[in-house]
Structures are given as C-alpha cells and as structure tokens.
Amino acid sequence: MQELLTAVAYPIVWLFCSYILKIESGFPKLLISLTAAILVYVLIGIKQSKKKI
C-alpha cells in the first residue's frame, strides 16, 4: 500500500507542477515530484510505525 501511494503521488505532483504551477523545465519538476513521493513514503512509514507501538 505504501509503495502504491508513493507511485501515485509522483505523477500527480508532476502534473500539478506542469499545469498549476506552470513549471516548464523538467529538472525542477523531477526534484519536486521525487521529494513529494519520498515524503509520502516516509510519512506513511512513520504513521504505520506508530500504530505498531
């Protein structure tokens, strides 16, 4: 589940950067999208680890 949400977050943020923020360059979109996907992965991991305690 965690990996699926991360995989979904990446293209959603990419499209958000393209159409809403109007970022034309690929490198900033790549960095923002990857950062968001990693953040989703980490936040879900933290939430799951707190549930186990």
Residue frames as qw, qx, qy, qz and C-alpha x, y, z in Angstrom:
[[0.000, 0.886, 0.464, 0.000, 0.00, 0.00, 0.00],
 [0.329, -0.781, 0.092, 0.523, 2.81, 2.38, 0.92],
 [0.380, -0.185, 0.588, 0.689, 4.60, 1.84, -2.38],
 [0.226, 0.586, 0.698, 0.343, 1.38, 2.21, -4.36],
 [0.085, -0.937, -0.291, 0.172, 0.59, 5.59, -2.82],
 [0.366, -0.616, 0.326, 0.617, 4.15, 6.72, -3.47],
 [0.359, 0.109, 0.704, 0.602, 3.87, 5.66, -7.11],
 [0.105, 0.772, 0.596, 0.193, 0.58, 7.55, -7.44],
 [0.247, -0.862, -0.124, 0.425, 1.91, 10.68, -5.72],
 [0.451, -0.293, 0.421, 0.731, 4.76, 11.12, -8.21],
 [0.213, 0.355, 0.610, 0.675, 2.70, 11.66, -11.41],
 [0.136, -0.852, -0.505, -0.018, 0.07, 13.70, -9.56],
 [0.350, -0.766, 0.029, 0.539, 2.71, 16.14, -8.32],
 [0.404, -0.061, 0.538, 0.737, 4.35, 16.15, -11.77],
 [0.099, 0.611, 0.632, 0.467, 1.04, 17.17, -13.37],
 [0.276, -0.875, -0.324, 0.231, 0.43, 19.72, -10.61],
 [0.409, -0.534, 0.232, 0.703, 3.80, 21.31, -11.36],
 [0.311, 0.153, 0.630, 0.695, 3.13, 21.30, -15.09],
 [0.032, -0.605, -0.617, -0.502, -0.39, 22.67, -15.22],
 [0.363, -0.858, -0.359, 0.060, -0.98, 24.54, -11.97],
 [0.479, -0.705, 0.113, 0.511, 2.48, 25.94, -11.20],
 [0.590, 0.807, -0.012, -0.023, 3.40, 26.23, -14.92],
 [0.432, -0.645, 0.561, 0.288, 6.93, 24.89, -14.41],
 [0.723, 0.605, -0.223, -0.248, 8.35, 24.24, -17.88],
 [0.225, 0.614, -0.752, 0.081, 11.76, 22.82, -17.03],
 [0.853, -0.087, -0.491, -0.156, 12.00, 19.10, -16.37],
 [0.490, 0.176, -0.657, 0.546, 14.65, 19.15, -13.64],
 [0.228, -0.209, 0.433, -0.847, 12.68, 21.24, -11.09],
 [0.793, -0.099, -0.156, -0.581, 9.59, 19.12, -11.78],
 [0.772, 0.107, -0.617, 0.114, 11.66, 15.99, -11.25],
 [0.247, 0.197, -0.639, 0.701, 13.07, 17.23, -7.95],
 [0.453, -0.168, 0.248, -0.840, 9.70, 18.40, -6.63],
 [0.844, -0.021, -0.308, -0.439, 7.92, 15.20, -7.69],
 [0.691, 0.117, -0.664, 0.261, 10.57, 12.90, -6.24],
 [0.034, 0.216, -0.563, 0.797, 10.66, 14.87, -3.00],
 [0.630, -0.139, 0.090, -0.759, 6.89, 14.65, -2.68],
 [0.862, 0.030, -0.460, -0.211, 6.89, 10.91, -3.42],
 [0.511, 0.155, -0.687, 0.493, 9.64, 10.26, -0.85],
 [0.210, -0.221, 0.408, -0.861, 7.80, 12.43, 1.67],
 [0.791, -0.119, -0.150, -0.582, 4.61, 10.40, 1.18],
 [0.796, 0.089, -0.591, 0.095, 6.59, 7.19, 1.67],
 [0.292, 0.195, -0.624, 0.698, 8.25, 8.45, 4.85],
 [0.408, -0.216, 0.242, -0.853, 5.04, 9.87, 6.36],
 [0.862, -0.094, -0.294, -0.401, 3.15, 6.62, 5.78],
 [0.687, 0.133, -0.636, 0.326, 6.06, 4.69, 7.31],
 [0.022, 0.231, -0.529, 0.816, 6.02, 6.91, 10.40],
 [0.645, -0.177, 0.035, -0.743, 2.26, 6.52, 10.73],
 [0.879, -0.006, -0.446, -0.168, 2.50, 2.73, 10.44],
 [0.512, 0.183, -0.660, 0.518, 5.32, 2.50, 12.96],
 [0.234, -0.244, 0.408, -0.848, 3.30, 4.50, 15.50],
 [0.799, -0.130, -0.187, -0.557, 0.38, 2.09, 15.05],
 [0.780, 0.092, -0.608, 0.115, 2.60, -0.89, 15.94],
 [0.200, 0.266, -0.619, 0.711, 3.65, 0.61, 19.27]]
